[in-house]
Amino acid sequence: MKLMRTCREAATLMLQGADRELQPIERLSLRLHLLMCRHCRRFRQQTRFMARTMDPWRSYRDQEKR
């Protein structure tokens, strides 16, 4: 497994990390990439913001299904 990630690979890992636990080498390579890439740090902030703002809608939607 390679340690240095491209921005595209880092973004994929960030999105996958929302659905599954990343392997230790994946977490390490993502962390290294984020230390160097401000654009990916911004992307991570944006995806976390979207997840937080969608949580109330998800809980509302799940209540409506009952």
PQR file of N, CA, C, O and H, with PARSE charges and radii, in Angstrom:
ATOM      1  N   MET A   1       0.862  -1.178   0.000 -0.4000 1.5000
ATOM      2  CA  MET A   1       0.000   0.000   0.000 -0.0000 2.0000
ATOM      3  C   MET A   1       0.897   1.226   0.000  0.5500 1.7000
ATOM      4  O   MET A   1       1.870   1.296   0.751 -0.5500 1.4000
ATOM      5  N   LYS A   2       0.566   2.185  -0.842 -0.4000 1.5000
ATOM      6  CA  LYS A   2       1.412   3.368  -0.907 -0.0000 2.0000
ATOM      7  C   LYS A   2       1.052   4.350   0.200  0.5500 1.7000
ATOM      8  O   LYS A   2      -0.097   4.440   0.632 -0.5500 1.4000
ATOM      9  H   LYS A   2      -0.224   2.128  -1.452  0.4000 1.0000
ATOM     10  N   LEU A   3       2.056   5.072   0.639 -0.4000 1.5000
ATOM     11  CA  LEU A   3       1.882   5.988   1.758 -0.0000 2.0000
ATOM     12  C   LEU A   3       1.452   7.376   1.301  0.5500 1.7000
ATOM     13  O   LEU A   3       0.687   8.048   1.994 -0.5500 1.4000
ATOM     14  H   LEU A   3       2.989   4.998   0.288  0.4000 1.0000
ATOM     15  N   MET A   4       1.934   7.809   0.147 -0.4000 1.5000
ATOM     16  CA  MET A   4       1.588   9.136  -0.352 -0.0000 2.0000
ATOM     17  C   MET A   4       0.355   9.042  -1.251  0.5500 1.7000
ATOM     18  O   MET A   4       0.332   8.265  -2.206 -0.5500 1.4000
ATOM     19  H   MET A   4       2.555   7.263  -0.416  0.4000 1.0000
ATOM     20  N   ARG A   5      -0.647   9.824  -0.945 -0.4000 1.5000
ATOM     21  CA  ARG A   5      -1.923   9.800  -1.685 -0.0000 2.0000
ATOM     22  C   ARG A   5      -2.061  11.010  -2.592  0.5500 1.7000
ATOM     23  O   ARG A   5      -1.492  12.070  -2.330 -0.5500 1.4000
ATOM     24  H   ARG A   5      -0.628  10.456  -0.170  0.4000 1.0000
ATOM     25  N   THR A   6      -2.819  10.837  -3.653 -0.4000 1.5000
ATOM     26  CA  THR A   6      -3.208  11.978  -4.482 -0.0000 2.0000
ATOM     27  C   THR A   6      -4.438  12.609  -3.826  0.5500 1.7000
ATOM     28  O   THR A   6      -5.041  12.028  -2.924 -0.5500 1.4000
ATOM     29  H   THR A   6      -3.281   9.977  -3.866  0.4000 1.0000
ATOM     30  N   CYS A   7      -4.791  13.784  -4.283 -0.4000 1.5000
ATOM     31  CA  CYS A   7      -5.987  14.447  -3.740 -0.0000 2.0000
ATOM     32  C   CYS A   7      -7.239  13.613  -3.998  0.5500 1.7000
ATOM     33  O   CYS A   7      -8.116  13.523  -3.139 -0.5500 1.4000
ATOM     34  H   CYS A   7      -4.301  14.256  -5.016  0.4000 1.0000
ATOM     35  N   ARG A   8      -7.319  13.019  -5.154 -0.4000 1.5000
ATOM     36  CA  ARG A   8      -8.486  12.198  -5.483 -0.0000 2.0000
ATOM     37  C   ARG A   8      -8.586  10.992  -4.542  0.5500 1.7000
ATOM     38  O   ARG A   8      -9.668  10.661  -4.059 -0.5500 1.4000
ATOM     39  H   ARG A   8      -6.606  13.092  -5.852  0.4000 1.0000
ATOM     40  N   GLU A   9      -7.459  10.350  -4.291 -0.4000 1.5000
ATOM     41  CA  GLU A   9      -7.450   9.205  -3.372 -0.0000 2.0000
ATOM     42  C   GLU A   9      -7.771   9.640  -1.945  0.5500 1.7000
ATOM     43  O   GLU A   9      -8.477   8.937  -1.222 -0.5500 1.4000
ATOM     44  H   GLU A   9      -6.579  10.620  -4.684  0.4000 1.0000
ATOM     45  N   ALA A  10      -7.253  10.798  -1.543 -0.4000 1.5000
ATOM     46  CA  ALA A  10      -7.532  11.313  -0.201 -0.0000 2.0000
ATOM     47  C   ALA A  10      -9.019  11.615  -0.045  0.5500 1.7000
ATOM     48  O   ALA A  10      -9.612  11.295   0.985 -0.5500 1.4000
ATOM     49  H   ALA A  10      -6.680  11.369  -2.131  0.4000 1.0000
ATOM     50  N   ALA A  11      -9.618  12.225  -1.054 -0.4000 1.5000
ATOM     51  CA  ALA A  11     -11.047  12.530  -0.995 -0.0000 2.0000
ATOM     52  C   ALA A  11     -11.866  11.246  -0.910  0.5500 1.7000
ATOM     53  O   ALA A  11     -12.843  11.175  -0.165 -0.5500 1.4000
ATOM     54  H   ALA A  11      -9.136  12.485  -1.890  0.4000 1.0000
ATOM     55  N   THR A  12     -11.469  10.244  -1.668 -0.4000 1.5000
ATOM     56  CA  THR A  12     -12.172   8.958  -1.618 -0.0000 2.0000
ATOM     57  C   THR A  12     -12.081   8.352  -0.225  0.5500 1.7000
ATOM     58  O   THR A  12     -13.074   7.847   0.299 -0.5500 1.4000
ATOM     59  H   THR A  12     -10.676  10.302  -2.274  0.4000 1.0000
ATOM     60  N   LEU A  13     -10.901   8.398   0.376 -0.4000 1.5000
ATOM     61  CA  LEU A  13     -10.740   7.862   1.723 -0.0000 2.0000
ATOM     62  C   LEU A  13     -11.574   8.633   2.740  0.5500 1.7000
ATOM     63  O   LEU A  13     -12.160   8.034   3.642 -0.5500 1.4000
ATOM     64  H   LEU A  13     -10.094   8.808  -0.050  0.4000 1.0000
ATOM     65  N   MET A  14     -11.632   9.946   2.604 -0.4000 1.5000
ATOM     66  CA  MET A  14     -12.442  10.743   3.531 -0.0000 2.0000
ATOM     67  C   MET A  14     -13.905  10.343   3.445  0.5500 1.7000
ATOM     68  O   MET A  14     -14.578  10.203   4.466 -0.5500 1.4000
ATOM     69  H   MET A  14     -11.157  10.433   1.872  0.4000 1.0000
ATOM     70  N   LEU A  15     -14.394  10.159   2.231 -0.4000 1.5000
ATOM     71  CA  LEU A  15     -15.795   9.780   2.050 -0.0000 2.0000
ATOM     72  C   LEU A  15     -16.046   8.349   2.533  0.5500 1.7000
ATOM     73  O   LEU A  15     -17.088   8.073   3.126 -0.5500 1.4000
ATOM     74  H   LEU A  15     -13.848  10.272   1.401  0.4000 1.0000
ATOM     75  N   GLN A  16     -15.114   7.451   2.287 -0.4000 1.5000
ATOM     76  CA  GLN A  16     -15.256   6.080   2.762 -0.0000 2.0000
ATOM     77  C   GLN A  16     -15.200   6.017   4.283  0.5500 1.7000
ATOM     78  O   GLN A  16     -15.853   5.177   4.901 -0.5500 1.4000
ATOM     79  H   GLN A  16     -14.268   7.675   1.804  0.4000 1.0000
ATOM     80  N   GLY A  17     -14.418   6.909   4.879 -0.4000 1.5000
ATOM     81  CA  GLY A  17     -14.294   6.940   6.330 -0.0000 2.0000
ATOM     82  C   GLY A  17     -15.605   7.244   7.034  0.5500 1.7000
ATOM     83  O   GLY A  17     -15.763   6.931   8.215 -0.5500 1.4000
ATOM     84  H   GLY A  17     -13.888   7.592   4.376  0.4000 1.0000
ATOM     85  N   ALA A  18     -16.540   7.846   6.325 -0.4000 1.5000
ATOM     86  CA  ALA A  18     -17.857   8.101   6.910 -0.0000 2.0000
ATOM     87  C   ALA A  18     -18.681   6.817   7.008  0.5500 1.7000
ATOM     88  O   ALA A  18     -19.584   6.723   7.838 -0.5500 1.4000
ATOM     89  H   ALA A  18     -16.412   8.100   5.367  0.4000 1.0000
ATOM     90  N   ASP A  19     -18.375   5.830   6.168 -0.4000 1.5000
ATOM     91  CA  ASP A  19     -19.156   4.602   6.117 -0.0000 2.0000
ATOM     92  C   ASP A  19     -18.473   3.402   6.765  0.5500 1.7000
ATOM     93  O   ASP A  19     -19.132   2.441   7.162 -0.5500 1.4000
ATOM     94  H   ASP A  19     -17.640   5.907   5.493  0.4000 1.0000
ATOM     95  N   ARG A  20     -17.162   3.466   6.867 -0.4000 1.5000
ATOM     96  CA  ARG A  20     -16.443   2.325   7.446 -0.0000 2.0000
ATOM     97  C   ARG A  20     -15.218   2.830   8.182  0.5500 1.7000
ATOM     98  O   ARG A  20     -14.783   3.964   7.981 -0.5500 1.4000
ATOM     99  H   ARG A  20     -16.627   4.247   6.545  0.4000 1.0000
ATOM    100  N   GLU A  21     -14.669   1.987   9.030 -0.4000 1.5000
ATOM    101  CA  GLU A  21     -13.444   2.340   9.727 -0.0000 2.0000
ATOM    102  C   GLU A  21     -12.270   2.102   8.789  0.5500 1.7000
ATOM    103  O   GLU A  21     -12.119   1.023   8.215 -0.5500 1.4000
ATOM    104  H   GLU A  21     -15.022   1.066   9.193  0.4000 1.0000
ATOM    105  N   LEU A  22     -11.447   3.127   8.645 -0.4000 1.5000
ATOM    106  CA  LEU A  22     -10.285   3.012   7.766 -0.0000 2.0000
ATOM    107  C   LEU A  22      -9.209   2.161   8.422  0.5500 1.7000
ATOM    108  O   LEU A  22      -9.079   2.135   9.646 -0.5500 1.4000
ATOM    109  H   LEU A  22     -11.569   4.003   9.111  0.4000 1.0000
ATOM    110  N   GLN A  23      -8.445   1.470   7.593 -0.4000 1.5000
ATOM    111  CA  GLN A  23      -7.321   0.681   8.078 -0.0000 2.0000
ATOM    112  C   GLN A  23      -6.240   1.631   8.591  0.5500 1.7000
ATOM    113  O   GLN A  23      -6.171   2.778   8.150 -0.5500 1.4000
ATOM    114  H   GLN A  23      -8.551   1.492   6.599  0.4000 1.0000
ATOM    115  N   PRO A  24      -5.400   1.172   9.514 -0.5600 1.5000
ATOM    116  CA  PRO A  24      -4.356   2.064  10.061  0.2800 2.0000
ATOM    117  C   PRO A  24      -3.468   2.708   8.995  0.5500 1.7000
ATOM    118  O   PRO A  24      -3.137   3.888   9.115 -0.5500 1.4000
ATOM    119  N   ILE A  25      -3.079   1.977   7.972 -0.4000 1.5000
ATOM    120  CA  ILE A  25      -2.231   2.557   6.924 -0.0000 2.0000
ATOM    121  C   ILE A  25      -3.004   3.597   6.115  0.5500 1.7000
ATOM    122  O   ILE A  25      -2.422   4.579   5.654 -0.5500 1.4000
ATOM    123  H   ILE A  25      -3.348   1.019   7.875  0.4000 1.0000
ATOM    124  N   GLU A  26      -4.305   3.390   5.940 -0.4000 1.5000
ATOM    125  CA  GLU A  26      -5.133   4.373   5.238 -0.0000 2.0000
ATOM    126  C   GLU A  26      -5.239   5.655   6.056  0.5500 1.7000
ATOM    127  O   GLU A  26      -5.123   6.756   5.517 -0.5500 1.4000
ATOM    128  H   GLU A  26      -4.778   2.592   6.314  0.4000 1.0000
ATOM    129  N   ARG A  27      -5.458   5.506   7.353 -0.4000 1.5000
ATOM    130  CA  ARG A  27      -5.538   6.681   8.224 -0.0000 2.0000
ATOM    131  C   ARG A  27      -4.224   7.456   8.227  0.5500 1.7000
ATOM    132  O   ARG A  27      -4.222   8.685   8.163 -0.5500 1.4000
ATOM    133  H   ARG A  27      -5.552   4.612   7.791  0.4000 1.0000
ATOM    134  N   LEU A  28      -3.118   6.740   8.299 -0.4000 1.5000
ATOM    135  CA  LEU A  28      -1.807   7.383   8.312 -0.0000 2.0000
ATOM    136  C   LEU A  28      -1.544   8.124   7.002  0.5500 1.7000
ATOM    137  O   LEU A  28      -1.106   9.274   7.024 -0.5500 1.4000
ATOM    138  H   LEU A  28      -3.120   5.741   8.351  0.4000 1.0000
ATOM    139  N   SER A  29      -1.801   7.491   5.881 -0.4000 1.5000
ATOM    140  CA  SER A  29      -1.544   8.141   4.597 -0.0000 2.0000
ATOM    141  C   SER A  29      -2.467   9.338   4.395  0.5500 1.7000
ATOM    142  O   SER A  29      -2.056  10.345   3.818 -0.5500 1.4000
ATOM    143  H   SER A  29      -2.158   6.557   5.864  0.4000 1.0000
ATOM    144  N   LEU A  30      -3.702   9.241   4.861 -0.4000 1.5000
ATOM    145  CA  LEU A  30      -4.625  10.370   4.764 -0.0000 2.0000
ATOM    146  C   LEU A  30      -4.152  11.515   5.651  0.5500 1.7000
ATOM    147  O   LEU A  30      -4.182  12.676   5.243 -0.5500 1.4000
ATOM    148  H   LEU A  30      -4.036   8.423   5.330  0.4000 1.0000
ATOM    149  N   ARG A  31      -3.729  11.195   6.832 -0.4000 1.5000
ATOM    150  CA  ARG A  31      -3.241  12.221   7.750 -0.0000 2.0000
ATOM    151  C   ARG A  31      -2.017  12.945   7.164  0.5500 1.7000
ATOM    152  O   ARG A  31      -1.924  14.170   7.234 -0.5500 1.4000
ATOM    153  H   ARG A  31      -3.705  10.252   7.163  0.4000 1.0000
ATOM    154  N   LEU A  32      -1.092  12.187   6.593 -0.4000 1.5000
ATOM    155  CA  LEU A  32       0.082  12.795   5.968 -0.0000 2.0000
ATOM    156  C   LEU A  32      -0.321  13.721   4.813  0.5500 1.7000
ATOM    157  O   LEU A  32       0.224  14.814   4.661 -0.5500 1.4000
ATOM    158  H   LEU A  32      -1.167  11.191   6.536  0.4000 1.0000
ATOM    159  N   HIS A  33      -1.263  13.274   4.021 -0.4000 1.5000
ATOM    160  CA  HIS A  33      -1.719  14.093   2.901 -0.0000 2.0000
ATOM    161  C   HIS A  33      -2.361  15.384   3.412  0.5500 1.7000
ATOM    162  O   HIS A  33      -2.118  16.464   2.873 -0.5500 1.4000
ATOM    163  H   HIS A  33      -1.705  12.385   4.145  0.4000 1.0000
ATOM    164  N   LEU A  34      -3.182  15.262   4.456 -0.4000 1.5000
ATOM    165  CA  LEU A  34      -3.872  16.438   4.982 -0.0000 2.0000
ATOM    166  C   LEU A  34      -2.896  17.445   5.598  0.5500 1.7000
ATOM    167  O   LEU A  34      -3.160  18.648   5.598 -0.5500 1.4000
ATOM    168  H   LEU A  34      -3.380  14.385   4.894  0.4000 1.0000
ATOM    169  N   LEU A  35      -1.794  16.963   6.111 -0.4000 1.5000
ATOM    170  CA  LEU A  35      -0.783  17.883   6.647 -0.0000 2.0000
ATOM    171  C   LEU A  35      -0.201  18.783   5.559  0.5500 1.7000
ATOM    172  O   LEU A  35       0.199  19.915   5.829 -0.5500 1.4000
ATOM    173  H   LEU A  35      -1.580  15.986   6.111  0.4000 1.0000
ATOM    174  N   MET A  36      -0.158  18.277   4.346 -0.4000 1.5000
ATOM    175  CA  MET A  36       0.471  19.020   3.256 -0.0000 2.0000
ATOM    176  C   MET A  36      -0.507  19.728   2.334  0.5500 1.7000
ATOM    177  O   MET A  36      -0.110  20.656   1.629 -0.5500 1.4000
ATOM    178  H   MET A  36      -0.483  17.357   4.127  0.4000 1.0000
ATOM    179  N   CYS A  37      -1.751  19.329   2.313 -0.4000 1.5000
ATOM    180  CA  CYS A  37      -2.690  19.826   1.296 -0.0000 2.0000
ATOM    181  C   CYS A  37      -3.836  20.623   1.928  0.5500 1.7000
ATOM    182  O   CYS A  37      -4.738  20.054   2.545 -0.5500 1.4000
ATOM    183  H   CYS A  37      -2.074  18.575   2.885  0.4000 1.0000
ATOM    184  N   ARG A  38      -3.786  21.921   1.767 -0.4000 1.5000
ATOM    185  CA  ARG A  38      -4.835  22.764   2.347 -0.0000 2.0000
ATOM    186  C   ARG A  38      -6.174  22.579   1.631  0.5500 1.7000
ATOM    187  O   ARG A  38      -7.230  22.774   2.232 -0.5500 1.4000
ATOM    188  H   ARG A  38      -3.054  22.383   1.267  0.4000 1.0000
ATOM    189  N   HIS A  39      -6.136  22.209   0.367 -0.4000 1.5000
ATOM    190  CA  HIS A  39      -7.380  22.019  -0.377 -0.0000 2.0000
ATOM    191  C   HIS A  39      -8.150  20.813   0.161  0.5500 1.7000
ATOM    192  O   HIS A  39      -9.374  20.854   0.282 -0.5500 1.4000
ATOM    193  H   HIS A  39      -5.278  22.051  -0.121  0.4000 1.0000
ATOM    194  N   CYS A  40      -7.439  19.761   0.476 -0.4000 1.5000
ATOM    195  CA  CYS A  40      -8.103  18.577   1.033 -0.0000 2.0000
ATOM    196  C   CYS A  40      -8.561  18.819   2.470  0.5500 1.7000
ATOM    197  O   CYS A  40      -9.571  18.263   2.902 -0.5500 1.4000
ATOM    198  H   CYS A  40      -6.444  19.727   0.378  0.4000 1.0000
ATOM    199  N   ARG A  41      -7.825  19.640   3.206 -0.4000 1.5000
ATOM    200  CA  ARG A  41      -8.290  19.999   4.550 -0.0000 2.0000
ATOM    201  C   ARG A  41      -9.612  20.753   4.450  0.5500 1.7000
ATOM    202  O   ARG A  41     -10.521  20.535   5.252 -0.5500 1.4000
ATOM    203  H   ARG A  41      -7.005  20.091   2.855  0.4000 1.0000
ATOM    204  N   ARG A  42      -9.714  21.638   3.464 -0.4000 1.5000
ATOM    205  CA  ARG A  42     -10.953  22.384   3.242 -0.0000 2.0000
ATOM    206  C   ARG A  42     -12.087  21.438   2.836  0.5500 1.7000
ATOM    207  O   ARG A  42     -13.218  21.577   3.302 -0.5500 1.4000
ATOM    208  H   ARG A  42      -8.977  21.815   2.813  0.4000 1.0000
ATOM    209  N   PHE A  43     -11.775  20.484   1.969 -0.4000 1.5000
ATOM    210  CA  PHE A  43     -12.770  19.493   1.550 -0.0000 2.0000
ATOM    211  C   PHE A  43     -13.279  18.718   2.754  0.5500 1.7000
ATOM    212  O   PHE A  43     -14.480  18.476   2.875 -0.5500 1.4000
ATOM    213  H   PHE A  43     -10.856  20.371   1.590  0.4000 1.0000
ATOM    214  N   ARG A  44     -12.366  18.325   3.655 -0.4000 1.5000
ATOM    215  CA  ARG A  44     -12.769  17.592   4.865 -0.0000 2.0000
ATOM    216  C   ARG A  44     -13.689  18.449   5.731  0.5500 1.7000
ATOM    217  O   ARG A  44     -14.681  17.950   6.263 -0.5500 1.4000
ATOM    218  H   ARG A  44     -11.390  18.522   3.557  0.4000 1.0000
ATOM    219  N   GLN A  45     -13.368  19.729   5.875 -0.4000 1.5000
ATOM    220  CA  GLN A  45     -14.231  20.628   6.648 -0.0000 2.0000
ATOM    221  C   GLN A  45     -15.619  20.710   6.023  0.5500 1.7000
ATOM    222  O   GLN A  45     -16.630  20.680   6.725 -0.5500 1.4000
ATOM    223  H   GLN A  45     -12.562  20.134   5.443  0.4000 1.0000
ATOM    224  N   GLN A  46     -15.659  20.814   4.712 -0.4000 1.5000
ATOM    225  CA  GLN A  46     -16.934  20.941   4.020 -0.0000 2.0000
ATOM    226  C   GLN A  46     -17.775  19.679   4.143  0.5500 1.7000
ATOM    227  O   GLN A  46     -18.984  19.764   4.355 -0.5500 1.4000
ATOM    228  H   GLN A  46     -14.838  20.839   4.141  0.4000 1.0000
ATOM    229  N   THR A  47     -17.156  18.511   4.015 -0.4000 1.5000
ATOM    230  CA  THR A  47     -17.920  17.268   4.114 -0.0000 2.0000
ATOM    231  C   THR A  47     -18.405  17.051   5.540  0.5500 1.7000
ATOM    232  O   THR A  47     -19.509  16.547   5.742 -0.5500 1.4000
ATOM    233  H   THR A  47     -16.173  18.442   3.844  0.4000 1.0000
ATOM    234  N   ARG A  48     -17.605  17.421   6.527 -0.4000 1.5000
ATOM    235  CA  ARG A  48     -18.050  17.310   7.924 -0.0000 2.0000
ATOM    236  C   ARG A  48     -19.214  18.254   8.191  0.5500 1.7000
ATOM    237  O   ARG A  48     -20.160  17.890   8.890 -0.5500 1.4000
ATOM    238  H   ARG A  48     -16.708  17.831   6.363  0.4000 1.0000
ATOM    239  N   PHE A  49     -19.156  19.470   7.639 -0.4000 1.5000
ATOM    240  CA  PHE A  49     -20.246  20.425   7.796 -0.0000 2.0000
ATOM    241  C   PHE A  49     -21.529  19.877   7.178  0.5500 1.7000
ATOM    242  O   PHE A  49     -22.597  19.954   7.785 -0.5500 1.4000
ATOM    243  H   PHE A  49     -18.388  19.766   7.071  0.4000 1.0000
ATOM    244  N   MET A  50     -21.423  19.321   5.968 -0.4000 1.5000
ATOM    245  CA  MET A  50     -22.615  18.762   5.314 -0.0000 2.0000
ATOM    246  C   MET A  50     -23.197  17.605   6.117  0.5500 1.7000
ATOM    247  O   MET A  50     -24.417  17.476   6.223 -0.5500 1.4000
ATOM    248  H   MET A  50     -20.555  19.259   5.475  0.4000 1.0000
ATOM    249  N   ALA A  51     -22.342  16.771   6.677 -0.4000 1.5000
ATOM    250  CA  ALA A  51     -22.825  15.642   7.478 -0.0000 2.0000
ATOM    251  C   ALA A  51     -23.561  16.142   8.719  0.5500 1.7000
ATOM    252  O   ALA A  51     -24.617  15.619   9.076 -0.5500 1.4000
ATOM    253  H   ALA A  51     -21.352  16.876   6.591  0.4000 1.0000
ATOM    254  N   ARG A  52     -22.996  17.159   9.374 -0.4000 1.5000
ATOM    255  CA  ARG A  52     -23.647  17.703  10.579 -0.0000 2.0000
ATOM    256  C   ARG A  52     -24.992  18.350  10.249  0.5500 1.7000
ATOM    257  O   ARG A  52     -25.948  18.217  11.012 -0.5500 1.4000
ATOM    258  H   ARG A  52     -22.138  17.584   9.084  0.4000 1.0000
ATOM    259  N   THR A  53     -25.068  19.045   9.121 -0.4000 1.5000
ATOM    260  CA  THR A  53     -26.314  19.715   8.777 -0.0000 2.0000
ATOM    261  C   THR A  53     -27.364  18.729   8.275  0.5500 1.7000
ATOM    262  O   THR A  53     -28.558  19.021   8.346 -0.5500 1.4000
ATOM    263  H   THR A  53     -24.291  19.154   8.500  0.4000 1.0000
ATOM    264  N   MET A  54     -26.953  17.585   7.778 -0.4000 1.5000
ATOM    265  CA  MET A  54     -27.905  16.583   7.298 -0.0000 2.0000
ATOM    266  C   MET A  54     -28.433  15.688   8.416  0.5500 1.7000
ATOM    267  O   MET A  54     -29.475  15.056   8.244 -0.5500 1.4000
ATOM    268  H   MET A  54     -25.983  17.348   7.720  0.4000 1.0000
ATOM    269  N   ASP A  55     -27.753  15.615   9.545 -0.4000 1.5000
ATOM    270  CA  ASP A  55     -28.181  14.740  10.633 -0.0000 2.0000
ATOM    271  C   ASP A  55     -29.610  15.016  11.099  0.5500 1.7000
ATOM    272  O   ASP A  55     -30.373  14.065  11.269 -0.5500 1.4000
ATOM    273  H   ASP A  55     -26.906  16.128   9.685  0.4000 1.0000
ATOM    274  N   PRO A  56     -30.008  16.273  11.313 -0.5600 1.5000
ATOM    275  CA  PRO A  56     -31.404  16.502  11.722  0.2800 2.0000
ATOM    276  C   PRO A  56     -32.415  16.030  10.673  0.5500 1.7000
ATOM    277  O   PRO A  56     -33.470  15.498  11.019 -0.5500 1.4000
ATOM    278  N   TRP A  57     -32.090  16.225   9.394 -0.4000 1.5000
ATOM    279  CA  TRP A  57     -32.996  15.774   8.339 -0.0000 2.0000
ATOM    280  C   TRP A  57     -33.115  14.253   8.349  0.5500 1.7000
ATOM    281  O   TRP A  57     -34.208  13.712   8.184 -0.5500 1.4000
ATOM    282  H   TRP A  57     -31.233  16.657   9.113  0.4000 1.0000
ATOM    283  N   ARG A  58     -32.002  13.573   8.540 -0.4000 1.5000
ATOM    284  CA  ARG A  58     -32.029  12.110   8.570 -0.0000 2.0000
ATOM    285  C   ARG A  58     -32.903  11.604   9.716  0.5500 1.7000
ATOM    286  O   ARG A  58     -33.686  10.672   9.537 -0.5500 1.4000
ATOM    287  H   ARG A  58     -31.114  14.013   8.674  0.4000 1.0000
ATOM    288  N   SER A  59     -32.770  12.213  10.881 -0.4000 1.5000
ATOM    289  CA  SER A  59     -33.581  11.756  12.009 -0.0000 2.0000
ATOM    290  C   SER A  59     -35.060  12.058  11.755  0.5500 1.7000
ATOM    291  O   SER A  59     -35.921  11.261  12.128 -0.5500 1.4000
ATOM    292  H   SER A  59     -32.134  12.971  11.026  0.4000 1.0000
ATOM    293  N   TYR A  60     -35.365  13.201  11.124 -0.4000 1.5000
ATOM    294  CA  TYR A  60     -36.750  13.525  10.784 -0.0000 2.0000
ATOM    295  C   TYR A  60     -37.294  12.520   9.780  0.5500 1.7000
ATOM    296  O   TYR A  60     -38.420  12.042   9.920 -0.5500 1.4000
ATOM    297  H   TYR A  60     -34.665  13.848  10.822  0.4000 1.0000
ATOM    298  N   ARG A  61     -36.499  12.201   8.776 -0.4000 1.5000
ATOM    299  CA  ARG A  61     -36.920  11.256   7.748 -0.0000 2.0000
ATOM    300  C   ARG A  61     -37.170   9.876   8.355  0.5500 1.7000
ATOM    301  O   ARG A  61     -38.141   9.210   7.997 -0.5500 1.4000
ATOM    302  H   ARG A  61     -35.584  12.588   8.663  0.4000 1.0000
ATOM    303  N   ASP A  62     -36.308   9.447   9.263 -0.4000 1.5000
ATOM    304  CA  ASP A  62     -36.468   8.141   9.898 -0.0000 2.0000
ATOM    305  C   ASP A  62     -37.719   8.097  10.772  0.5500 1.7000
ATOM    306  O   ASP A  62     -38.359   7.049  10.868 -0.5500 1.4000
ATOM    307  H   ASP A  62     -35.519   9.989   9.554  0.4000 1.0000
ATOM    308  N   GLN A  63     -38.079   9.199  11.407 -0.4000 1.5000
ATOM    309  CA  GLN A  63     -39.304   9.247  12.208 -0.0000 2.0000
ATOM    310  C   GLN A  63     -40.540   9.171  11.329  0.5500 1.7000
ATOM    311  O   GLN A  63     -41.537   8.565  11.721 -0.5500 1.4000
ATOM    312  H   GLN A  63     -37.560  10.050  11.329  0.4000 1.0000
ATOM    313  N   GLU A  64     -40.496   9.768  10.157 -0.4000 1.5000
ATOM    314  CA  GLU A  64     -41.630   9.754   9.236 -0.0000 2.0000
ATOM    315  C   GLU A  64     -41.902   8.351   8.692  0.5500 1.7000
ATOM    316  O   GLU A  64     -43.044   8.026   8.366 -0.5500 1.4000
ATOM    317  H   GLU A  64     -39.686  10.260   9.838  0.4000 1.0000
ATOM    318  N   LYS A  65     -40.880   7.530   8.594 -0.4000 1.5000
ATOM    319  CA  LYS A  65     -41.039   6.186   8.054 -0.0000 2.0000
ATOM    320  C   LYS A  65     -41.748   5.266   9.045  0.5500 1.7000
ATOM    321  O   LYS A  65     -42.292   4.235   8.652 -0.5500 1.4000
ATOM    322  H   LYS A  65     -39.953   7.794   8.859  0.4000 1.0000
ATOM    323  N   ARG A  66     -41.745   5.621  10.291 -0.4000 1.5000
ATOM    324  CA  ARG A  66     -42.345   4.746  11.316 -0.0000 2.0000
ATOM    325  C   ARG A  66     -43.829   4.790  11.311  0.5500 1.7000
ATOM    326  O   ARG A  66     -44.469   4.110  12.113 -0.5500 1.4000
ATOM    327  H   ARG A  66     -41.303   6.459  10.611  0.4000 1.0000
TER
END
